[in-house]
Amino acid sequence: MLTEARIKKLTIKPKRYRVYDDRVTGLQVIVRPTGRKTFYLQTRIGGKLTDIKLVDVEGVSLRDARNLASEKLIELRNRPTAKDLSGSKTLGRFIEEQYKPYLETAHANPKASIWILETCFINLLPTKMKDLSLSHIQQWRNKQSKLAPATINRRVGALRAACEKARLWGFIDQNPLTDWQKVRVPKEPVDFLSEPQIAELLEVLGKRDAVKLEQRASFNHWRLARGKEPYPDYGDYLELTFTDYLTPLVRLILNTGLRFGEAIGLKWTDISDDDVLTARSSKTGNFRYIPLISETQGCLTGLKRLNKANAGFTDLNSLNENSTSYISNNIFVNPETGQPLKSVKTAWNGVRSELSFNCDFRMLRRTFGSRLITQGVPVYHVSQLLGHTNVETTQRWYLSLKLDAYKEAVRSIDDFLKD
């Protein structure tokens, strides 16, 4: 037990030491090599053993030190815990201060999730985390009559993932969306292009390129007439049938099943010497390997020549050198600036307006999958080539295309009845 007399007799030692009091739990005197004596309170805060400085021994009585220690213990006992404080945090603050930094460092494509949380659930952002409930989501769901079931599931899934992180990090005791039941997504036939539609699409692209070829020839004639140097000729000089990035992009997606975001962000270094493409998923960040057919190889080789010509280089035959030494490492670039392409909306909409059917880049991707299925490629291989995280996704969308197999199965019943 500490006493006034004992405190005065505490000697100086080469190393700091402490002497405990047995009346007030955690109260102690720490004696330093300098001779300084200080009252400290040792207690656990958030599970961690912590020394709290109270007052120097000189000029204060032991009774006063014990009173200070007791008051401090009461204060700490009544102080809200970290979980109590975090429970008062709003969803908006949690997303801004904790979840958004996590997404930006841990996810390959965090923008989509951040947009969903900050835009689609903007009315929930002022709600305290501890007050979030399934009823909030049901009320939000009731107002989304125009959204497709898959879109609703995706958006609620993003919020549920954020709430699960809040639970794991100790901000809430349980995830309020654990019992959320996904909206049933009706199974519909996959929308893909037929072979006649593919032919029509390529024909429209060809006509677009032919018009641009004529325009380039006419423009070069105008420049020559005025003593100016002509721009590279697509046909005779570059030996190309296309004039920009659009035709190679369409053929690439049609022959590889890439998502638009994956295709537009491709780099020359993503293609190996044996013409195998490494595709990085814009949704999950995973990668997969896709062999390139000769048609796609030819398009990309021609596009490299075109990019090099647009960048002002005249030696177009040295294609084996490191592409980054003379053009951007990005495959699809703006022909005028050389900067990576972000969108092809204007050019693509011009082509779509000439078609007799609806078409988007997702249909090109699905056409690749449908071609594989109808050719009898195993569904697992199709799933891997398309970059599906679950083979069930491939089965749900593409196995209905195996009509010949279904017909054969039903025909077996007919044969059985005839026997």
DODRENTOR-59779 format. One line per field, with one value per residue (C-alpha): residue number from 1; residue in three letters; x, y, z. Coordinates in pm, 1 decimal, always signed. Each point is the difference from the previous one (the first is absolute). Layout:
N
pos: (NUM, ...)
code: (ALA, ...)
c1: (X, ...)
c2: (Y, ...)
c3: (Z, ...)
END
This chain:
419
pos: (1, 2, 3, 4, 5, 6, 7, 8, 9, 10, 11, 12, 13, 14, 15, 16, 17, 18, 19, 20, 21, 22, 23, 24, 25, 26, 27, 28, 29, 30, 31, 32, 33, 34, 35, 36, 37, 38, 39, 40, 41, 42, 43, 44, 45, 46, 47, 48, 49, 50, 51, 52, 53, 54, 55, 56, 57, 58, 59, 60, 61, 62, 63, 64, 65, 66, 67, 68, 69, 70, 71, 72, 73, 74, 75, 76, 77, 78, 79, 80, 81, 82, 83, 84, 85, 86, 87, 88, 89, 90, 91, 92, 93, 94, 95, 96, 97, 98, 99, 100, 101, 102, 103, 104, 105, 106, 107, 108, 109, 110, 111, 112, 113, 114, 115, 116, 117, 118, 119, 120, 121, 122, 123, 124, 125, 126, 127, 128, 129, 130, 131, 132, 133, 134, 135, 136, 137, 138, 139, 140, 141, 142, 143, 144, 145, 146, 147, 148, 149, 150, 151, 152, 153, 154, 155, 156, 157, 158, 159, 160, 161, 162, 163, 164, 165, 166, 167, 168, 169, 170, 171, 172, 173, 174, 175, 176, 177, 178, 179, 180, 181, 182, 183, 184, 185, 186, 187, 188, 189, 190, 191, 192, 193, 194, 195, 196, 197, 198, 199, 200, 201, 202, 203, 204, 205, 206, 207, 208, 209, 210, 211, 212, 213, 214, 215, 216, 217, 218, 219, 220, 221, 222, 223, 224, 225, 226, 227, 228, 229, 230, 231, 232, 233, 234, 235, 236, 237, 238, 239, 240, 241, 242, 243, 244, 245, 246, 247, 248, 249, 250, 251, 252, 253, 254, 255, 256, 257, 258, 259, 260, 261, 262, 263, 264, 265, 266, 267, 268, 269, 270, 271, 272, 273, 274, 275, 276, 277, 278, 279, 280, 281, 282, 283, 284, 285, 286, 287, 288, 289, 290, 291, 292, 293, 294, 295, 296, 297, 298, 299, 300, 301, 302, 303, 304, 305, 306, 307, 308, 309, 310, 311, 312, 313, 314, 315, 316, 317, 318, 319, 320, 321, 322, 323, 324, 325, 326, 327, 328, 329, 330, 331, 332, 333, 334, 335, 336, 337, 338, 339, 340, 341, 342, 343, 344, 345, 346, 347, 348, 349, 350, 351, 352, 353, 354, 355, 356, 357, 358, 359, 360, 361, 362, 363, 364, 365, 366, 367, 368, 369, 370, 371, 372, 373, 374, 375, 376, 377, 378, 379, 380, 381, 382, 383, 384, 385, 386, 387, 388, 389, 390, 391, 392, 393, 394, 395, 396, 397, 398, 399, 400, 401, 402, 403, 404, 405, 406, 407, 408, 409, 410, 411, 412, 413, 414, 415, 416, 417, 418, 419)
code: (MET, LEU, THR, GLU, ALA, ARG, ILE, LYS, LYS, LEU, THR, ILE, LYS, PRO, LYS, ARG, TYR, ARG, VAL, TYR, ASP, ASP, ARG, VAL, THR, GLY, LEU, GLN, VAL, ILE, VAL, ARG, PRO, THR, GLY, ARG, LYS, THR, PHE, TYR, LEU, GLN, THR, ARG, ILE, GLY, GLY, LYS, LEU, THR, ASP, ILE, LYS, LEU, VAL, ASP, VAL, GLU, GLY, VAL, SER, LEU, ARG, ASP, ALA, ARG, ASN, LEU, ALA, SER, GLU, LYS, LEU, ILE, GLU, LEU, ARG, ASN, ARG, PRO, THR, ALA, LYS, ASP, LEU, SER, GLY, SER, LYS, THR, LEU, GLY, ARG, PHE, ILE, GLU, GLU, GLN, TYR, LYS, PRO, TYR, LEU, GLU, THR, ALA, HIS, ALA, ASN, PRO, LYS, ALA, SER, ILE, TRP, ILE, LEU, GLU, THR, CYS, PHE, ILE, ASN, LEU, LEU, PRO, THR, LYS, MET, LYS, ASP, LEU, SER, LEU, SER, HIS, ILE, GLN, GLN, TRP, ARG, ASN, LYS, GLN, SER, LYS, LEU, ALA, PRO, ALA, THR, ILE, ASN, ARG, ARG, VAL, GLY, ALA, LEU, ARG, ALA, ALA, CYS, GLU, LYS, ALA, ARG, LEU, TRP, GLY, PHE, ILE, ASP, GLN, ASN, PRO, LEU, THR, ASP, TRP, GLN, LYS, VAL, ARG, VAL, PRO, LYS, GLU, PRO, VAL, ASP, PHE, LEU, SER, GLU, PRO, GLN, ILE, ALA, GLU, LEU, LEU, GLU, VAL, LEU, GLY, LYS, ARG, ASP, ALA, VAL, LYS, LEU, GLU, GLN, ARG, ALA, SER, PHE, ASN, HIS, TRP, ARG, LEU, ALA, ARG, GLY, LYS, GLU, PRO, TYR, PRO, ASP, TYR, GLY, ASP, TYR, LEU, GLU, LEU, THR, PHE, THR, ASP, TYR, LEU, THR, PRO, LEU, VAL, ARG, LEU, ILE, LEU, ASN, THR, GLY, LEU, ARG, PHE, GLY, GLU, ALA, ILE, GLY, LEU, LYS, TRP, THR, ASP, ILE, SER, ASP, ASP, ASP, VAL, LEU, THR, ALA, ARG, SER, SER, LYS, THR, GLY, ASN, PHE, ARG, TYR, ILE, PRO, LEU, ILE, SER, GLU, THR, GLN, GLY, CYS, LEU, THR, GLY, LEU, LYS, ARG, LEU, ASN, LYS, ALA, ASN, ALA, GLY, PHE, THR, ASP, LEU, ASN, SER, LEU, ASN, GLU, ASN, SER, THR, SER, TYR, ILE, SER, ASN, ASN, ILE, PHE, VAL, ASN, PRO, GLU, THR, GLY, GLN, PRO, LEU, LYS, SER, VAL, LYS, THR, ALA, TRP, ASN, GLY, VAL, ARG, SER, GLU, LEU, SER, PHE, ASN, CYS, ASP, PHE, ARG, MET, LEU, ARG, ARG, THR, PHE, GLY, SER, ARG, LEU, ILE, THR, GLN, GLY, VAL, PRO, VAL, TYR, HIS, VAL, SER, GLN, LEU, LEU, GLY, HIS, THR, ASN, VAL, GLU, THR, THR, GLN, ARG, TRP, TYR, LEU, SER, LEU, LYS, LEU, ASP, ALA, TYR, LYS, GLU, ALA, VAL, ARG, SER, ILE, ASP, ASP, PHE, LEU, LYS, ASP)
c1: (+0.0, +119.4, +46.0, +127.8, +312.9, +69.4, -35.3, +258.6, +243.9, -20.3, +359.8, +134.8, +110.2, +177.7, -328.3, -351.8, -216.9, -349.3, -164.0, -370.4, -268.7, -228.1, -294.5, -79.0, +39.9, +257.4, +135.8, +380.0, +304.0, +259.4, +351.8, +235.5, +383.7, -16.1, -169.0, -340.9, -294.7, -342.3, -340.8, -139.6, -318.7, +40.4, -321.0, -128.6, -146.8, -143.9, +164.8, +346.5, +189.4, +64.3, +185.2, -182.4, +203.9, -173.7, +230.9, +357.3, +50.4, +148.7, -264.1, -290.0, -110.0, -54.2, -367.8, -41.9, +173.9, -236.6, -298.4, +131.3, +48.0, -351.1, -157.0, +193.3, -117.6, -362.9, +46.8, +145.5, -274.7, -269.5, +175.5, -170.3, +185.3, +137.3, -297.9, -241.7, +166.7, +8.9, -366.3, -85.1, +188.2, -219.6, +16.1, +133.3, +287.5, +88.2, +12.1, +206.2, +243.3, +41.6, -157.6, +97.8, +374.3, -23.4, -162.5, +252.3, +292.3, -141.2, -219.4, +101.3, -311.9, -145.5, -184.8, -311.5, -50.9, +68.9, -248.6, -269.0, +49.6, +23.7, -260.5, -253.0, -24.2, +41.7, -312.4, +151.2, +333.4, -120.4, -126.5, +204.0, +168.5, -157.7, -347.1, +25.3, -252.4, -148.4, -307.4, +211.6, +99.6, -353.6, -125.4, +275.7, -89.9, -366.3, +101.0, +210.7, -278.7, +190.9, +320.1, +72.1, +19.2, +369.5, +73.2, -182.1, +192.7, +330.2, -67.4, -126.0, +295.8, +239.1, -168.1, -6.1, +374.9, +61.0, -210.0, +187.2, +329.7, -151.6, -87.0, +343.8, +166.6, -214.7, -222.1, -320.9, -86.2, -167.3, -57.6, -356.8, -15.6, +95.6, -357.7, -54.1, -142.5, +109.4, -265.6, -70.0, +158.4, -210.0, +195.8, -6.0, +166.0, +343.0, -3.9, +265.3, +57.0, -85.9, +248.0, -200.8, -2.3, +376.7, +41.6, -219.0, +198.6, +331.5, -146.9, -104.6, +344.8, +156.0, -214.8, +98.6, +367.7, -45.5, -150.2, +287.8, +248.2, -153.0, +2.7, +369.1, +86.1, -196.2, +163.1, +349.6, -75.7, -99.6, +324.9, +218.9, -164.5, +112.7, +352.3, -59.8, +119.3, -281.8, -107.8, +74.5, -219.3, -202.2, -19.4, +324.8, +237.8, -134.9, -160.7, -307.1, -371.1, -101.2, +69.5, -11.1, -48.4, -368.9, +16.8, +291.4, -183.1, -321.0, +184.9, +206.5, -305.9, -185.4, +291.9, +108.7, -313.3, +171.9, -207.9, +16.0, +196.8, +250.1, +45.1, +31.5, +267.5, +218.4, +372.1, +239.4, +187.7, -318.3, +59.0, +271.0, +236.8, -216.0, -309.6, -171.2, -179.7, -2.9, -335.2, -45.1, -359.6, -135.2, -253.0, +202.8, +363.1, +69.9, +182.1, -41.8, +172.6, -165.5, +175.0, -43.5, -119.9, +180.0, -268.3, +43.3, +378.5, -12.6, -227.8, +222.2, +317.8, -163.6, -115.1, +357.3, +114.0, -278.1, +82.4, +362.8, -85.2, -230.6, +282.4, +218.7, +231.2, +88.2, +162.5, -310.5, +160.8, +203.0, -284.6, +213.9, +157.7, -138.5, -321.8, +36.8, +314.8, -194.1, -372.8, -223.0, -8.9, -380.3, -148.1, -297.8, +100.6, -139.7, +150.5, +49.1, +140.8, +142.5, -168.9, -181.7, -360.2, -268.7, -309.5, -104.0, -360.8, -27.4, +163.1, -184.1, -340.2, +55.9, +44.8, -295.0, -230.8, +71.2, -88.8, -338.7, +23.0, +101.3, +363.1, +236.9, +340.7, -157.6, -168.2, +339.2, +136.9, -301.1, +29.8, +349.8, -140.3, -291.3, +233.0, +209.2, -302.8, -156.3, +335.0, -9.5, +271.9, -33.7, -185.0, +291.0, +235.3, -257.9, -33.6, +376.9, +32.7, -283.9, +142.4, -306.6, +78.3, -254.4, -70.0, -368.4, -13.4, +107.4, -247.5, -285.5, +56.4, +147.8, -98.7, -344.4, +180.6, +75.1, -326.5, +140.6, +91.6, -347.5, -166.1, +210.1, -98.0, -371.7, +35.2, +132.6, -343.0, -165.1, +235.7, -76.5, -376.9, +37.5, +190.0)
c2: (+0.0, +349.1, +241.3, +356.1, -121.7, -277.3, +236.2, +233.4, -289.9, -125.6, +7.0, +88.5, -293.1, -25.3, -105.1, +124.3, -208.3, +13.1, -72.1, -89.7, +103.0, -275.9, +224.9, +149.3, -250.9, +117.0, +293.7, +4.2, +219.1, -3.6, +97.7, +110.4, -0.4, +379.3, -24.2, +115.4, -179.8, -1.5, -148.1, -209.0, -198.5, -327.3, -133.5, -157.3, +220.3, -184.1, -316.6, +156.5, +50.5, +374.3, +226.9, +326.8, +279.2, +159.7, +240.8, +32.1, -125.0, +327.9, +235.3, -247.7, -240.0, -372.4, +49.9, +253.8, -236.9, -279.9, +229.4, +102.0, -365.6, -94.8, +289.2, -97.0, -360.4, +114.8, +230.2, -280.0, -238.9, +245.5, +104.1, -131.5, -289.9, +7.4, -205.2, +245.2, +288.7, -181.9, -88.6, +370.0, +35.3, +46.9, -219.1, +295.0, +61.0, -368.0, -17.6, +318.2, -60.7, -377.8, -189.4, +219.2, -1.7, -378.2, -43.0, +229.0, -202.8, -354.5, -7.7, +21.7, +194.3, +181.1, +274.1, -207.3, -95.0, +355.2, +140.1, -245.1, +82.2, +377.5, +48.0, -281.2, +0.4, +374.4, +16.6, -254.8, +179.3, +211.8, -316.5, -119.6, -333.5, -152.3, +102.0, -156.7, -276.9, -222.1, +222.7, +286.9, -218.2, -123.8, +359.3, +82.3, -311.8, +101.7, +321.0, -176.0, -127.0, +84.0, -181.3, -350.0, -271.7, -60.4, +371.3, +5.9, -305.4, +154.3, +327.7, -158.7, -237.9, +296.0, +143.7, -339.1, -38.1, +340.1, -93.9, -328.6, +188.1, +230.0, -307.9, -154.9, +328.8, +36.4, +290.7, -200.9, -322.4, -170.1, +52.9, +131.3, -140.9, -357.7, -120.4, +191.5, -231.0, +69.9, +99.3, -290.0, +55.5, -159.3, -223.4, +140.6, -118.2, +155.8, +279.0, -63.6, +64.8, -251.7, -61.7, +217.3, +280.7, -31.9, +27.2, +311.8, +158.4, -62.1, +133.7, +325.8, +31.9, -62.1, +272.0, +241.7, -72.2, +33.0, +346.9, +104.0, -140.1, +216.5, +300.4, -51.6, -34.3, +315.1, +191.0, -111.6, +111.7, +340.7, +21.4, -101.9, +263.4, +259.1, -131.0, -159.1, -340.3, -257.5, -208.4, -376.3, -179.3, -281.5, -220.5, +1.0, +122.6, -164.0, -295.7, +21.6, -36.7, +182.6, +361.1, +18.0, -198.5, -94.4, -297.4, -165.0, +57.3, -162.3, -299.0, -39.0, -20.4, -220.3, -247.3, +7.5, +73.6, +284.8, +247.9, +349.2, +132.8, -284.5, +54.6, +378.6, -16.3, -264.9, +60.9, -143.4, -168.7, -199.7, -203.0, -266.7, -98.2, -305.6, +222.4, -80.0, +293.0, +59.4, +155.9, +171.4, +13.4, +351.1, -145.8, -230.1, +83.0, -364.8, -93.2, -269.7, -112.6, +12.7, -124.8, +233.1, -132.8, +108.7, +254.5, +180.6, -19.0, +164.9, +279.4, +79.3, -8.2, +244.1, +220.3, +14.7, +122.0, +258.8, +125.4, +31.1, +193.9, +233.4, +62.2, +128.2, -297.9, -108.2, -338.6, -213.9, -339.1, -25.4, -147.3, -228.6, +276.7, +104.9, +181.2, +243.7, +140.4, +160.3, +3.9, -19.5, -339.0, +17.4, -183.4, +231.0, +365.5, +326.7, +36.1, +374.9, +16.9, -348.6, -14.3, -316.5, -20.8, +29.1, -19.9, -76.2, +105.6, +240.5, -231.0, -309.2, +169.5, +100.8, -365.5, -117.7, +248.4, -172.7, -348.8, -166.5, -144.2, +112.8, -60.9, +90.9, -120.2, -243.1, -176.4, -38.2, -160.4, -230.2, -93.8, -129.9, -214.2, -125.2, -100.8, -207.0, -172.9, -85.0, -143.1, -242.0, +162.6, -119.5, +249.4, +22.7, +114.4, +255.8, +127.2, +44.0, +177.7, +239.7, +70.6, -111.1, -44.7, -282.6, -262.0, +18.8, +342.0, -156.8, -284.1, +239.1, +213.3, -228.0, -364.5, +69.2, +47.4, -372.1, -61.4, -279.8, -196.8, +57.8, -108.2, -315.3, -74.1, +38.2, -201.4, -290.4, -22.6, -16.0, -279.5, -185.8, +20.6, -125.0, -304.4)
c3: (+0.0, -80.5, +288.4, +16.3, +182.3, -247.8, -297.2, +153.6, +53.0, -362.3, -126.3, -343.5, -217.5, -339.2, -165.6, +43.1, +233.9, +148.7, +334.1, +15.3, +248.0, +131.1, +88.4, -341.8, -280.7, -252.8, +202.3, +3.2, +45.3, -278.5, +102.0, -279.0, +4.0, +17.1, +340.3, -123.8, +165.0, -167.1, +79.5, -290.6, -48.8, -190.5, -161.2, -318.1, -273.3, -297.4, +125.2, +5.9, +330.1, +27.4, +244.8, +70.5, +158.4, +300.2, +182.6, +133.3, +355.9, +121.2, +131.6, +15.4, +270.3, -45.8, +89.9, -279.9, -244.8, +95.7, -51.3, -343.6, -96.4, +117.6, -191.7, -311.8, +27.1, +28.2, -299.4, -210.1, +104.3, -110.6, -320.0, -319.3, -158.2, -353.9, -114.2, +166.4, -178.6, -331.9, +34.7, -15.5, -330.5, -304.5, -306.1, -199.5, +242.2, +10.2, -380.4, -30.2, +286.3, +6.9, -288.9, -296.5, +89.8, +37.7, -343.4, -168.6, +129.8, -5.8, -312.2, -364.1, -98.1, +303.6, -190.2, -68.3, +366.6, +120.0, -251.5, +112.9, +368.8, -36.7, -274.6, +11.2, +381.8, +49.9, +219.0, +242.1, +46.3, +300.3, +177.1, +298.0, -58.4, +310.4, -122.5, -346.0, -48.5, -265.7, -9.3, -138.1, -294.5, -53.0, -13.9, -249.3, -200.5, -21.5, -180.1, -265.6, -223.2, -318.6, +92.4, -126.8, +270.1, -72.8, +47.1, +333.3, +118.3, -106.2, +182.3, +319.6, -17.5, +1.3, +310.7, +171.1, -64.0, +160.9, +303.9, +34.2, +15.0, +262.8, +205.6, -38.3, +96.1, +312.2, -103.7, +33.3, +181.4, -295.7, -368.8, -43.4, -354.9, +84.4, -55.4, -323.5, -265.1, -355.3, -248.6, -231.6, -341.4, -272.8, -235.4, -350.6, -320.3, -45.9, -258.5, -265.1, -369.1, -268.0, -279.7, -247.6, +259.5, +48.4, -376.3, -7.0, +284.3, -176.4, -322.9, +168.5, +156.4, -341.8, -161.2, +277.7, -60.8, -379.2, +42.7, +224.3, -253.0, -272.7, +229.9, +78.4, -369.6, -82.9, +283.7, -105.8, -356.3, +137.8, +202.6, -296.3, -218.1, +252.1, +39.6, +339.2, +114.8, -14.8, +296.2, -5.7, -252.4, +156.8, -305.1, -199.7, +270.9, +316.9, -182.6, +223.4, -68.2, +318.7, +90.6, +378.8, +320.0, -35.4, -237.6, +189.0, +330.2, -125.6, -147.4, +316.8, +227.9, -246.1, -11.2, +366.1, +205.0, +184.5, +194.7, -147.5, +298.6, -31.7, -373.8, +2.6, +270.1, -167.0, -39.7, -255.7, +282.7, +77.2, -318.3, +18.5, -279.6, -73.1, -38.3, +327.7, +157.0, +375.4, +89.1, +333.3, +119.8, +44.8, +249.1, +223.8, -72.2, -90.9, -318.9, -262.5, -319.4, -342.7, -317.3, -297.8, -334.3, -318.0, -93.5, +331.2, -23.9, -342.3, +123.4, +296.0, -211.3, -240.9, +286.8, +131.2, -342.6, -2.5, +350.6, -97.1, -316.5, +195.3, +244.6, -288.0, -53.6, -351.6, +68.7, +32.5, -59.7, +323.5, +198.2, +212.3, +202.7, +337.1, -84.9, +287.1, -161.4, -282.5, +84.0, +304.5, +167.0, -21.6, -297.8, -44.8, -9.3, -130.6, -349.7, +46.3, +352.0, +49.5, +340.6, +116.0, -116.9, +266.7, -218.1, -359.0, +48.1, -294.3, -255.3, +126.9, +3.9, -362.8, -91.3, +210.1, -171.8, -333.8, +126.3, -38.2, +353.7, +347.3, +85.4, +282.5, +115.4, +246.0, -291.0, -168.9, +316.2, +29.2, -366.0, +73.7, +282.9, -208.7, -283.6, +238.5, +152.8, -336.2, -113.5, +294.1, +213.0, +364.1, +216.3, +245.7, -277.8, -116.5, +355.9, +30.8, -334.2, +85.4, +344.1, +196.7, +369.7, +19.4, -263.5, +98.9, -166.3, -328.0, +41.2, +73.5, -308.3, -264.0, +43.5, -145.9, -332.5, -26.4, -183.9, -213.3, +312.1, +143.8, -322.5, -2.5, +360.0, -72.3, -322.8, +206.7, +165.3, -340.3, -105.0, +323.7, -57.8, -357.2, +121.5)
END
